[in-house]
Amino acid sequence: MPRTHGISMGPSGLPRPSMKRNQGVVFAAVVFLLQVAVSAQWLNYPAPGIPRLPDGKPKLDAPAPRGADGHPDLSGVWREPTEELEVPILGRIQRSPHFINIGAGLEGGLPLQPWARDLMKARQADEMRSVPLAHCLPAGPVISRNGFNKIIQIPGLLVTLSEYNVMYRQIFTDARPLPVDPQPSWNGYSTGKWNGDTLFVETSGFRDGLWLDVSGTPMTDAAKLTERFRRPRFGTLEIEITVDDPKAYTRPWTVKMTETLQADTDLLEFVCMEHEKDLQHSQRTP
């Protein structure tokens, strides 16, 4: 019999059922009831191919798996660890610091150009009503990493699947060049190549006006992202992200994320507009 979970969803767009998962409520931009047939989900299923400790728990410090080409296999469900944060307007929430402030831990802070700093302040003064996630719009490649993401790696292609709005991102590793004049998009266009055990990914072709976090950190259509993916051990994924956006920043800047494998589980489908009730009351659009 389906089991009903009441879930309060905010601009994170990433609610989870209560079964041993941290929901991390942000603010109630949307409230809905999600019907979950527990037997139809694989949220607690012992996946094959995972090294185990004597008690059956995943051995997350085991060596990283490798593909037929000898490179580390980045496949798996990943999430950046969260902590309880006190955030203006939102109150106390359980989230990754990068979800609130992508520049968290960045020495000297974000090198914003004056207009970009003013825009960020205006977005915050607006109580973040314009954050794309609160309007069920795509999250973009940076902010979406703060939820549950599944990587599927096959020869020539790496795909990231996101719970939020059942979205995907493609990273081509078949040596194709980046498009010269692409149609601007939320996730941009990505190509990657291996250098030893590190996957270098370059992304461009973004639409203008993206948010890098829910505090309004901006990214423009001039931006280029360089990401470095490493899997030093079975349960750890290290991601180094360099943002080079000469329109919004005085210099390129880099942040580092460390994600943990979410073993023996899978994604739970979430369509933001389903049962959404608050968007009609919003007075502003992104």
Phi and psi in degrees as a GROMACS rama.xvg file:
@    title "Ramachandran Plot"
@    xaxis  label "Phi"
@    yaxis  label "Psi"
@TYPE xy
-59.5042  143.053  PRO-2
-109.803  129.77  ARG-3
-95.5371  130.549  THR-4
-116.662  127.8  HIS-5
-82.418  125.603  GLY-6
-128.655  131.129  ILE-7
-99.9947  122.175  SER-8
-117.484  132.565  MET-9
-114.71  -158.679  GLY-10
-67.9958  -8.20361  PRO-11
-62.6845  -32.3987  SER-12
63.3438  22.2291  GLY-13
-135.159  60.0948  LEU-14
-75.3994  157.923  PRO-15
-133.674  151.761  ARG-16
-65.9114  163.12  PRO-17
-76.3755  -6.35672  SER-18
-72.3865  91.2081  MET-19
57.4542  33.371  LYS-20
-127.55  147.112  ARG-21
-89.697  112.728  ASN-22
-72.3339  -32.7517  GLN-23
56.6651  60.3179  GLY-24
-64.6352  132.456  VAL-25
-96.7599  -85.5783  VAL-26
-142.835  157.051  PHE-27
-80.4352  78.1681  ALA-28
-77.8709  -29.772  ALA-29
-143.353  140.49  VAL-30
-127.561  130.285  VAL-31
-149.994  165.859  PHE-32
-106.552  128.335  LEU-33
-106.86  121.618  LEU-34
-84.1646  119.729  GLN-35
-121.445  118.265  VAL-36
-86.5812  100.658  ALA-37
-56.4852  -39.5526  VAL-38
-68.172  -17.0044  SER-39
-92.3953  -3.96139  ALA-40
-106.091  157.159  GLN-41
-113.064  49.1567  TRP-42
-79.697  -17.1134  LEU-43
-140.972  60.5272  ASN-44
-119.241  125.689  TYR-45
-68.3586  104.253  PRO-46
-73.5934  143.473  ALA-47
-73.0769  157.515  PRO-48
84.6537  3.03523  GLY-49
-96.7814  125.666  ILE-50
-63.7732  143.429  PRO-51
-123.708  150.999  ARG-52
-82.6536  168.109  LEU-53
-55.5471  -28.7327  PRO-54
-86.2602  2.88863  ASP-55
93.4253  -9.3793  GLY-56
-72.8337  151.977  LYS-57
-61.3657  139.008  PRO-58
-93.4102  87.056  LYS-59
-72.1669  -16.7076  LEU-60
-93.4945  10.9016  ASP-61
-69.6173  162.463  ALA-62
-59.6393  147.881  PRO-63
-67.6884  142.371  ALA-64
-69.9652  158.103  PRO-65
-129.31  149.133  ARG-66
-83.8946  -178.865  GLY-67
-63.3857  -23.7935  ALA-68
-84.6127  -0.893374  ASP-69
90.0074  -9.96143  GLY-70
-81.9287  154.085  HIS-71
-57.1801  140.91  PRO-72
-92.7367  115.027  ASP-73
-86.6883  4.10674  LEU-74
-60.7148  145.394  SER-75
145.714  173.043  GLY-76
-98.0692  125.339  VAL-77
-125.915  152.783  TRP-78
-156.312  140.966  ARG-79
-76.1405  135  GLU-80
-56.949  148.465  PRO-81
-111.076  166.496  THR-82
-148.899  162.174  GLU-83
-80.2289  126.584  GLU-84
-125.333  145.566  LEU-85
-100.168  114.752  GLU-86
-124.413  132.439  VAL-87
-54.0147  140.555  PRO-88
76.4853  -48.036  ILE-89
-81.5858  -24.1044  LEU-90
80.3696  -150.359  GLY-91
-87.9627  122.133  ARG-92
-133.96  159.886  ILE-93
-106.145  104.929  GLN-94
-156.603  163.554  ARG-95
-68.1622  139.608  SER-96
-56.2212  -31.2596  PRO-97
-68.3535  -22.8611  HIS-98
-67.2115  -37.7547  PHE-99
-81.9809  -44.6427  ILE-100
-141.688  104.883  ASN-101
-62.025  -23.3594  ILE-102
-90.5143  11.7951  GLY-103
-56.5656  126.406  ALA-104
85.2378  -4.02482  GLY-105
-77.8541  120.228  LEU-106
-62.0163  125.503  GLU-107
83.19  -3.86294  GLY-108
77.1297  -178.564  GLY-109
-72.0802  133.805  LEU-110
-82.7106  63.9863  PRO-111
-73.4372  140.439  LEU-112
-72.3295  155.022  GLN-113
-53.0685  -44.7367  PRO-114
-64.826  -35.867  TRP-115
-70.0254  -37.0141  ALA-116
-65.1462  -40.8998  ARG-117
-64.1903  -40.2905  ASP-118
-62.8717  -42.1783  LEU-119
-62.9546  -41.8136  MET-120
-64.5297  -39.1615  LYS-121
-65.7498  -38.7296  ALA-122
-63.8992  -38.7072  ARG-123
-71.4799  -39.029  GLN-124
-64.3606  -26.761  ALA-125
-80.5362  9.42728  ASP-126
56.9913  31.2111  GLU-127
58.0508  28.9748  MET-128
-64.982  -22.3205  ARG-129
-93.722  2.01701  SER-130
-58.4011  128.033  VAL-131
-53.37  -36.2276  PRO-132
-62.0502  -31.7979  LEU-133
-72.1845  -13.0062  ALA-134
-110.989  16.8479  HIS-135
61.765  27.697  CYS-136
-92.3632  162.798  LEU-137
-57.3258  153.862  PRO-138
-89.5602  -24.1677  ALA-139
87.2253  164.867  GLY-140
-73.8402  -17.4806  PRO-141
-92.5457  -56.5204  VAL-142
-65.158  -28.6654  ILE-143
-68.3625  -17.0448  SER-144
-71.633  -9.19633  ARG-145
-86.0536  4.31179  ASN-146
-111.751  -160.334  GLY-147
-84.0724  122.267  PHE-148
-126.769  137.837  ASN-149
-111.294  125.297  LYS-150
-100.588  132.016  ILE-151
-120.174  120.103  ILE-152
-114.646  121.733  GLN-153
-131.742  166.262  ILE-154
-56.0474  125.739  PRO-155
84.3492  -4.79085  GLY-156
-157.855  139.247  LEU-157
-125.717  127.516  LEU-158
-117.109  133.916  VAL-159
-108.743  124.499  THR-160
-104.743  135.233  LEU-161
-116.718  140.829  SER-162
-61.0189  -42.3713  GLU-163
-62.2442  118.981  TYR-164
56.5594  22.1776  ASN-165
50.8774  52.1568  VAL-166
-98.7538  163.519  MET-167
-139.066  160.664  TYR-168
-138.563  136.354  ARG-169
-108.98  133.993  GLN-170
-121.563  109.899  ILE-171
-84.5295  129.922  PHE-172
-117.797  29.9574  THR-173
-102.685  21.0013  ASP-174
74.8228  10.7041  ALA-175
-71.7164  148.023  ARG-176
-79.0759  163.845  PRO-177
-67.9688  146.584  LEU-178
-63.2875  145.345  PRO-179
-77.6286  -43.7499  VAL-180
-134.315  72.0657  ASP-181
-79.1386  157.385  PRO-182
-67.9742  120.87  GLN-183
-54.9582  140.081  PRO-184
-141.039  165.728  SER-185
-67.3667  -40.707  TRP-186
-97.5757  -8.53486  ASN-187
71.0514  -168.278  GLY-188
-123.947  130.35  TYR-189
-124.244  135.797  SER-190
-128.097  148.037  THR-191
-136.08  156.74  GLY-192
-147.923  150.347  LYS-193
-89.054  138.853  TRP-194
-129.379  97.0854  ASN-195
66.5305  -126.404  GLY-196
-96.4066  12.2914  ASP-197
-111.951  129.351  THR-198
-93.4574  115.982  LEU-199
-93.2691  125.049  PHE-200
-121.793  129.23  VAL-201
-113.271  135.6  GLU-202
-134.726  134.952  THR-203
-146.962  -176.693  SER-204
83.3535  31.5755  GLY-205
-80.04  152.826  PHE-206
-75.9994  158.153  ARG-207
-77.9421  151.051  ASP-208
85.9457  19.2106  GLY-209
-71.9083  156.088  LEU-210
-105.396  137.009  TRP-211
-95.0057  -12.0888  LEU-212
-159.138  177.494  ASP-213
-82.0445  -0.660333  VAL-214
-90.3121  -0.653989  SER-215
94.5318  14.7018  GLY-216
-60.0308  122.209  THR-217
-87.8927  157.305  PRO-218
-143.265  136.816  MET-219
-106.376  -179.935  THR-220
-73.1036  -5.72227  ASP-221
-89.3061  -2.22717  ALA-222
-73.3495  146.761  ALA-223
-128.736  132.829  LYS-224
-105.279  138.58  LEU-225
-121.89  120.528  THR-226
-116.295  144.505  GLU-227
-123.039  115.159  ARG-228
-102.942  129.267  PHE-229
-135.252  142.229  ARG-230
-122.011  85.4973  ARG-231
-70.5146  -23.9712  PRO-232
-148.812  171.732  ARG-233
-56.6918  -42.9443  PHE-234
-100.255  14.2657  GLY-235
-130.081  131.772  THR-236
-123.149  119.437  LEU-237
-101.997  130.473  GLU-238
-128.183  123.274  ILE-239
-110.462  122.088  GLU-240
-116.889  122.158  ILE-241
-109.05  124.138  THR-242
-102.37  118.283  VAL-243
-116.517  96.8574  ASP-244
-132.573  87.8759  ASP-245
-64.878  -17.8212  PRO-246
-72.0125  -36.7404  LYS-247
-105.761  -19.5948  ALA-248
-131.216  154.096  TYR-249
-81.248  -14.6671  THR-250
-163.138  161.245  ARG-251
-65.2233  152.046  PRO-252
-142.035  157.299  TRP-253
-132.152  136.247  THR-254
-123.578  155.832  VAL-255
-121.456  135.739  LYS-256
-122.546  143.184  MET-257
-123.147  118.098  THR-258
-107.993  154.203  GLU-259
-112.057  138.838  THR-260
-64.6784  130.328  LEU-261
-95.1451  84.4612  GLN-262
-73.8258  153.421  ALA-263
57.908  38.3376  ASP-264
-150.793  178.877  THR-265
-150.549  178.543  ASP-266
-72.9075  152.252  LEU-267
-117.933  117.696  LEU-268
-56.674  134.627  GLU-269
-142.594  117.793  PHE-270
-106.945  114.61  VAL-271
-57.238  -39.7843  CYS-272
-78.3063  -9.9307  MET-273
-68.6877  121.323  GLU-274
63.9115  17.9989  HIS-275
-68.6156  136.665  GLU-276
-128.656  -10.4986  LYS-277
-101.195  -21.9718  ASP-278
-58.4689  -34.581  LEU-279
-65.3094  -19.7476  GLN-280
-91.8614  -6.06938  HIS-281
-69.6841  137.728  SER-282
-96.5715  -6.64622  GLN-283
-134.525  154.809  ARG-284
-120.028  157.635  THR-285
